[in-house]
Amino acid sequence: MKKLVLIIFIIFSLISCVTSTTSTTSTTGVARTDNIEMTLWVVDIPDLDGFLTLKCDFHMHTVYSDGRVQPAVRVAEANRERLDAISITDHIEYRPNFLYSLSSHNRSYELALDAENANDVIIIKGSEITREMPPGHFNAIFLTDSDELDKPNWMDAFRAAKAQGAFIFWNHPGWTSQQPDVTLWWPEHTQLLELGMMHGIEVVNGNSYYPEAHQWCLDKNLTMIGNSDIHDPMPAFGPGEHRTMTLVFARERTAESIYEALMERRTAVYFNEFIIGEERYLKELFEKSVEMRVTKNGDTARITFINKSNLVFRLRSDDHDPRLTYFRNLNLIPYTIRPQSTHNITVRLNDGIQGGDVNFIVENFLVGPNIRMRYTLKI
């Protein structure tokens, strides 16, 4: 019997090793081979005044629940992409990999800490409370002991997370497996919110954006979160590609500062080309990314946009004084400012006007559910 268990364990270990180099499909549909040693595209996003912009993913899985890789692979992937912080959040209640299910719920975190170059990324202990709707799936991060969340009653699991001072957020609220027709806020969610057991919501999970969650965060003062929820090996991203992540505006690059920023709702979500968050942070992020210079010459003005970041900006004209002419013929395709590029835009000053407000919309900056950020540049 002991020999049989040993053989099964070896087989499982070999399968886990193989998955770290499996050919996968990226979020853009391009098949790629995961290679931890590859030198890849690194996302460069500017800091805000007084805050560092930290790239974080607080939702991912390993073989210690229903993922297909070892914890060390998650650390290597994060280092490859130059993430600042991750949390491995294996399921408490769902552990289909039998041999790994015999371990403590803390095991994936412990192995991540022992991984090569683990000190280069901040690793935060977390677990996923995995229940039927309501309340659904929730991540609790900044835990001290994940085993304490393994309770028959779901409310007892939340109480245990709160007792440890965890930051708790609702995962994929519009997941069709739990809410197939409409994304609802249940009385149980009100109960959790009022008891201080819900601090944020995933506005984006993987490739899914939930406008209802976006609005709930604004209405209920909850932190906006975006995560990969990766189970397979993370694909190797090329230029312009990246995992879904949470941008945390923290005072320092420490776990303590990340916790404080999350509790104070200083976040934005980076999803494909979209930045999703509160307008005050998105406006400053735009201004820190793009330097705008205005020069005038007679009846024309030239706006020079210098994009110093790796972000893409898609601009479209907004309502403005008709004597100012700019961004013409952009009815279908917005004006695109590519990463690390310089663009010159001509503004016609008609009928003797000397200046005015150049109003435009940043189409891929969402300040509300499908609401684009407006911006005004005076010339």
C-alpha positions in Angstrom: 0.0 0.0 0.0 2.8 2.4 0.9 4.5 1.7 -2.4 1.2 2.4 -4.3 0.8 5.8 -2.6 4.5 6.6 -3.4 4.0 5.8 -7.1 0.8 7.9 -7.2 2.6 10.8 -5.6 5.5 10.6 -8.1 3.0 10.6 -11.0 1.3 13.7 -9.7 4.6 15.4 -9.2 5.7 14.7 -12.7 2.4 16.0 -14.1 2.8 19.2 -12.1 6.3 19.7 -13.5 5.1 19.2 -17.0 2.4 21.8 -16.7 5.0 24.5 -16.0 6.1 24.3 -19.7 2.8 23.5 -21.3 1.7 25.3 -24.5 -1.2 27.6 -23.6 -3.4 30.2 -25.1 -2.9 33.9 -24.1 -5.7 36.3 -23.3 -5.4 37.6 -26.9 -5.9 34.1 -28.3 -2.3 33.6 -29.4 -0.9 30.2 -28.6 2.4 30.5 -26.6 4.8 28.2 -24.9 5.4 29.1 -21.2 9.1 29.5 -20.6 10.0 30.9 -17.2 13.5 32.0 -18.3 12.3 34.1 -21.2 12.9 37.9 -21.2 9.5 39.4 -21.9 7.6 42.6 -22.2 7.4 44.4 -18.9 4.6 46.8 -18.2 5.9 50.3 -17.2 3.3 52.4 -15.3 4.2 55.7 -13.6 3.8 56.4 -9.9 1.4 59.0 -8.5 2.3 61.9 -6.3 3.2 60.3 -2.9 2.4 56.8 -4.0 4.1 54.0 -5.8 2.1 52.2 -8.5 2.4 48.5 -7.6 1.3 45.7 -10.0 -0.5 43.0 -8.1 -2.5 39.8 -8.7 -4.5 38.6 -5.7 -6.2 35.6 -7.2 -4.5 32.5 -8.5 -4.4 28.8 -8.0 -1.9 25.9 -7.7 -2.1 22.1 -7.5 -3.0 22.6 -3.8 -6.6 23.2 -5.0 -7.6 23.1 -8.7 -4.6 24.7 -10.4 -2.1 22.9 -12.7 1.2 24.3 -11.4 3.3 24.2 -8.3 3.5 27.4 -6.1 7.1 28.0 -7.2 5.8 28.4 -10.8 3.5 31.2 -9.7 6.4 33.0 -8.1 8.6 32.6 -11.2 5.7 33.9 -13.4 5.3 36.9 -11.2 9.0 37.7 -11.3 9.1 37.2 -15.1 6.4 39.9 -15.4 8.0 42.1 -12.8 4.9 42.0 -10.6 5.2 43.6 -7.2 2.9 41.3 -5.2 0.9 38.2 -5.5 -1.4 36.1 -3.4 -1.9 32.4 -4.1 -5.5 31.8 -3.1 -6.2 28.1 -3.3 -9.7 27.0 -2.5 -10.6 26.0 1.0 -13.5 23.8 0.1 -12.5 22.5 -3.3 -9.3 20.5 -3.6 -9.7 17.9 -6.4 -6.0 17.0 -6.4 -6.2 14.2 -3.9 -2.6 13.9 -2.7 -2.2 17.7 -2.3 -5.6 17.9 -0.5 -4.0 16.1 2.5 -1.8 19.1 3.2 -2.5 22.1 5.3 -4.2 25.0 3.5 -1.1 27.0 4.4 1.2 24.7 2.3 1.1 26.6 -1.0 2.1 29.8 0.7 4.9 28.1 2.5 6.3 26.6 -0.7 6.0 29.9 -2.5 8.2 31.5 0.2 10.8 28.8 -0.4 10.8 29.3 -4.2 13.8 30.7 -6.0 13.8 34.5 -6.1 10.8 34.6 -3.8 12.2 37.7 -2.1 11.8 39.7 -5.4 8.0 39.6 -5.1 5.8 40.3 -2.1 3.9 37.1 -1.3 0.7 37.5 0.6 -1.0 34.6 2.4 -4.5 34.1 1.0 -7.2 31.5 0.5 -10.5 31.4 -1.4 -13.7 30.8 0.6 -15.6 28.7 -2.0 -19.4 28.6 -1.3 -22.6 28.4 -3.3 -24.4 31.6 -4.1 -25.2 33.3 -1.9 -22.6 34.4 -0.8 -20.4 32.9 -3.6 -16.7 32.8 -3.8 -14.5 35.3 -1.7 -10.8 35.7 -1.3 -9.3 36.5 2.1 -5.8 37.8 1.9 -3.3 38.9 4.6 -4.2 35.8 6.6 -2.1 34.4 9.4 -3.6 30.8 9.3 -5.6 29.6 6.3 -6.6 26.4 8.2 -8.8 28.4 10.5 -11.1 29.2 7.5 -12.0 25.5 7.0 -15.4 25.6 8.7 -18.7 23.9 7.9 -20.7 27.1 8.2 -19.8 29.8 5.7 -20.3 32.7 8.1 -17.9 31.0 10.6 -15.3 31.0 7.8 -15.8 34.8 7.3 -15.6 35.4 11.0 -12.3 33.5 11.1 -10.9 35.6 8.3 -12.0 38.9 9.9 -10.5 37.8 13.2 -7.1 37.6 11.4 -7.5 41.1 10.0 -7.9 39.8 6.4 -8.8 42.0 3.5 -11.8 40.2 2.0 -13.3 40.6 -1.5 -16.0 39.1 -3.6 -14.7 37.1 -6.6 -16.3 37.1 -10.1 -19.7 38.3 -8.9 -21.2 37.8 -12.4 -19.8 34.3 -12.9 -22.4 32.5 -15.0 -22.0 29.3 -13.1 -23.4 31.0 -10.1 -25.4 33.9 -11.5 -26.4 32.7 -15.0 -29.1 35.3 -15.9 -28.4 38.5 -13.9 -25.7 39.7 -11.5 -27.4 40.3 -8.2 -26.5 41.7 -4.8 -28.0 39.4 -2.2 -29.1 40.1 1.4 -26.1 38.0 2.5 -23.8 40.5 0.8 -25.4 43.3 2.8 -24.8 41.3 5.9 -21.2 40.8 5.1 -20.7 44.4 4.3 -22.3 45.7 7.5 -20.2 43.2 9.6 -17.0 44.5 8.0 -16.4 41.2 6.2 -16.4 42.6 2.7 -13.9 45.2 1.6 -13.8 44.9 -2.1 -15.1 43.3 -5.3 -13.5 41.9 -8.4 -14.6 44.4 -11.1 -12.6 42.2 -13.5 -11.9 38.5 -13.2 -9.7 37.2 -16.0 -11.3 38.4 -19.2 -14.7 39.3 -17.6 -15.7 42.8 -16.7 -18.6 43.2 -14.4 -20.3 46.7 -14.7 -22.6 45.9 -11.8 -19.6 45.3 -9.5 -18.0 48.6 -10.8 -21.1 50.5 -9.7 -21.4 48.7 -6.4 -17.8 49.7 -5.6 -18.6 53.3 -6.2 -21.9 53.2 -4.3 -20.8 51.2 -1.3 -17.2 52.5 -1.0 -15.6 49.2 -1.8 -12.2 48.6 -3.3 -12.0 47.8 -7.0 -10.0 44.7 -7.7 -8.9 43.0 -10.9 -7.1 39.6 -11.0 -6.1 36.8 -13.3 -7.7 33.9 -11.4 -5.2 31.8 -13.3 -5.3 28.0 -13.0 -3.2 26.9 -16.0 0.4 28.0 -16.5 0.5 31.8 -17.2 1.2 32.4 -20.9 4.3 34.3 -22.0 3.1 37.8 -22.9 4.5 39.8 -25.8 4.5 43.6 -26.3 1.1 45.1 -25.3 -0.1 42.0 -23.5 -0.4 41.4 -19.8 -2.4 39.6 -17.2 -5.4 41.3 -15.6 -4.1 42.9 -12.4 -4.8 45.4 -9.6 -2.8 48.6 -9.6 -2.2 49.5 -5.9 -1.2 53.0 -5.1 0.9 52.4 -2.0 3.2 54.6 0.1 6.0 51.9 0.0 6.7 48.6 -1.7 5.8 46.5 1.4 2.9 44.2 2.4 1.9 46.6 5.1 1.6 49.5 2.6 -0.4 47.3 0.2 -2.8 46.4 3.0 -3.3 50.1 3.9 -3.9 51.1 0.3 -6.4 48.3 -0.2 -8.3 49.3 2.9 -8.2 53.0 1.7 -9.5 52.0 -1.8 -6.4 53.4 -3.6 -6.5 51.0 -6.5 -7.3 50.7 -10.2 -7.8 47.7 -12.5 -5.6 47.1 -15.5 -7.5 44.9 -18.0 -6.3 44.6 -21.6 -6.0 48.3 -22.7 -8.5 49.5 -20.1 -7.8 51.2 -16.8 -10.8 51.1 -14.5 -11.0 53.1 -11.2 -12.0 56.3 -9.5 -11.6 59.4 -11.6 -9.2 61.1 -9.2 -6.6 58.3 -9.7 -7.2 57.8 -13.4 -6.8 61.5 -14.2 -3.5 61.7 -12.3 -2.3 58.5 -14.0 -3.1 60.0 -17.4 -1.2 63.2 -16.6 1.8 61.3 -15.2 1.9 59.1 -18.3 1.4 61.7 -21.0 3.2 65.0 -21.1 1.2 67.6 -23.1 2.8 70.7 -24.6 1.0 73.5 -26.4 2.5 75.8 -29.0 0.6 78.5 -30.9 1.3 79.9 -34.4 -1.3 82.3 -35.8 -4.7 80.6 -36.2 -3.4 77.2 -35.2 -2.2 75.5 -32.1 -0.2 72.3 -31.8 -0.6 69.9 -29.0 2.3 67.5 -28.5 1.5 64.3 -26.6 4.5 62.5 -25.2 3.6 59.1 -23.8 6.3 58.1 -21.3 4.5 54.9 -20.3 3.7 51.5 -21.7 0.0 52.3 -21.6 -2.2 52.9 -24.7 -4.5 55.9 -24.8 -7.5 56.1 -27.1 -8.8 59.6 -27.5 -12.0 61.0 -29.0 -13.3 64.6 -29.3 -15.9 65.7 -26.7 -18.3 68.5 -26.8 -16.4 71.8 -27.3 -16.5 75.3 -28.8 -17.2 74.8 -32.5 -14.6 77.5 -33.3 -12.0 74.9 -32.2 -11.4 72.2 -34.8 -9.5 69.0 -33.8 -9.8 65.2 -33.9 -11.9 65.4 -37.1 -13.1 62.3 -38.9 -12.8 60.0 -35.9 -16.4 58.7 -35.9 -15.5 55.1 -35.8 -11.8 54.8 -34.7 -10.5 56.9 -31.9 -7.1 58.6 -32.0 -4.5 56.2 -30.5 -1.5 57.2 -28.6 0.9 54.2 -28.5 3.3 53.4 -25.7 6.6 55.4 -25.6 5.6 57.6 -28.5 5.2 61.2 -29.5 2.1 62.6 -31.4 1.4 66.1 -32.7 -2.3 67.2 -32.9 -3.3 70.4 -34.8 -6.1 72.5 -33.4 -7.6 75.1 -35.8 -8.5 78.5 -34.1 -11.4 79.8 -36.2 -13.3 83.1 -36.3 -10.6 85.0 -34.4 -10.7 82.9 -31.3 -7.4 83.0 -29.4 -7.8 79.8 -27.3 -10.2 77.7 -25.4 -10.9 74.3 -23.9 -9.8 71.2 -25.9 -12.2 68.6 -24.5 -11.6 64.9 -25.2 -12.6 61.5 -23.9 -10.1 58.9 -22.9 -12.0 55.9 -24.2 -10.1 53.2 -22.4 -10.2 54.8 -19.0 -13.5 53.8 -17.2 -14.6 56.0 -14.3 -18.0 54.3 -14.0 -19.8 51.3 -15.6 -18.9 51.8 -19.3 -18.4 55.5 -18.6 -15.3 57.0 -20.2 -13.1 59.6 -18.6 -13.4 63.2 -19.8 -10.4 65.5 -19.9 -9.9 69.2 -20.6 -6.7 70.8 -21.8 -6.7 74.6 -22.0 -4.9 76.3 -24.9 
